Amino acid sequence: MKPRMPFSLRLPSFARSYATRLPERPPYRAPDPLRNNPNATYQELSESDGPTPVTGALPPQVGKAREAHARLPDEAIAKMRDLRRADPATWTRGRLAKEFGCSPWFVGKIISLKGPDRRRALEAREKAHEAARAKWGERKSLQMDIRKKRKEFW
């Protein structure tokens, strides 16, 4: 790179320039020999030589494949509701899902807890969370209070 002249010795220029450095030529790119070449020949591949629908090995499958659950009959859903209403502490979503061969989400969608049962379940969960919060140190408690305060401004 040639050294630049001091600003005071340069000739005045009336053209504005926004370049931040000396211009560079782009790297050489050879033209494609097959484009616009009358002497180029193209060979058609036969079906046996062409690509197949399943070409090469596929990467391993991510996650395990889930099998679809069979549709539950109305009698099974009624029995599920009766069990859940009778004793919601024993017949939880997960246990009912295993018993009837469906997902816990489906059990919750079909029969969610209502009224006092729901309040009791929420209170029990809050007690368990409070016991876990009691084990937090001063720093974590402070950080969680700050986070809670920040959420109020959303």
N, C-alpha and C positions, 0 to 999 in steps of 0.2 A: 504494500500500500504506500503510495507516494505521500510525502509529508505535505501538509496543507500550509498555505502562505498565511502569515499573520493578517488579521482582519484589516489593519490600517493600510496594507500594501495591495489589497485586492481591488480589482476594478469594480466600480459600482454596477450593480445588476438591477434591472427594473422588473425582472420576472420573479414572482413569488415562488418559493419552493417549499414543499412540505416534507421532503425527504429527510429522514433522520440520519442517513449514512450514504456512502457512495453507492451508486447503482451497481447491481450485479446482474450478470447474464444468467438466465436460467440454465440448468444442466441440459446437455444435449439429449434429445430423445429421437432415436432412429425411427423413420417412418415404417409402418406396418407393411411387410413385403406382400401380403395377400390382398390388401385393399387396392382396388382399382388396377389390378394387374391382369392384363388379358391372357398371359401365359400360365396363370395359376390354374391348377386342376383340383377339382373336388371329388373325393371318392365317397360314394354312398355305402354305408355299412349295411350288411345283411342283417336280418332279424336275429340270427344266432350270435353275431358279433356285437350287436347293439347293447345298450344298457338294459339291465333287467329291473323289474319293479323292486326287488330286494337286492340291492347292491351293497356288498361289503358287510362287515360286522357292525352291529349297532352298539352304542355304549350301554353299560348296565343300567337297568331301570332304577330311577330315583324313587325311593320309598317303596313300600310294599303295596301290591294291588289289593284293593278292597273288594270283597264280593258283596253284591247287592243283597240286602235283607229281603226276605220274603214278606209279602203283605200279610199283616196280622188279621185274623178274622175278628168280627165284632164281639164274639164271645170272649176271646182272649183280652180284648181291650176293656170289656166290662169287668172281667175278673181282676185285671190290673188296677182299675179304678177302685174296686172294692178293697183290695189289699192295701192300697195307698191310703185310702180314707180310714181304714181300721187302725193302722199303726204306721204313721209316716216316719217314725224314728227307725223302725226296723226295715220297712220296705222303702229304701231310698231309691233314687233314680238309677244309680249304678246297679244295685241288686236286682231291681225289676228288669233292667235292660238285659242282664245276664240270664235271668230266669226265662224271659220270653224271646230272647234272641234278637234284640233290636238295639238301637243306639240310645244312650242316655238323653240325647237331645230330643229324640222322638217321644220318650217317656215324659219329659218335661213339657213338650208341646201338647200331648194328649191330656195329661193330668198334672197341672201345676198346683202347688199348695195354695189354699185360700184361707182368708180370715185368721182366726187365732193360731192355727197350725203354722201358718207362714210367719206370724209374729214370733212364735216360740222358736222356730228354726233360725230366724234372723237374730234373735237375742242370743241364742246359743253360739252362733257364729261370731257375733260381736264379742262375747265373753272370751272365746278362744283367741280372737285377734288382740283383745286387750291384754290377755296374759302374755302373748308374744311381744306386745309393745312395752310391757313392763320390763322386759329383759334388755331393751335398747339402752345404749349409753347416752350421755348428755349430747354429744355431737349429732348422733343420728336423730335424736328427738328434735333437736333444733332444726336440722335440715328438713325433716318431715313437716314441721310446723311452717317453715318458710315455703315449702312446696304447696302446702294446703292453702296458705294465704295467697300465693300466686294464682292458684286455681280459682279463687274467688273472683279475681279480676277478669276472667275469661268472658 
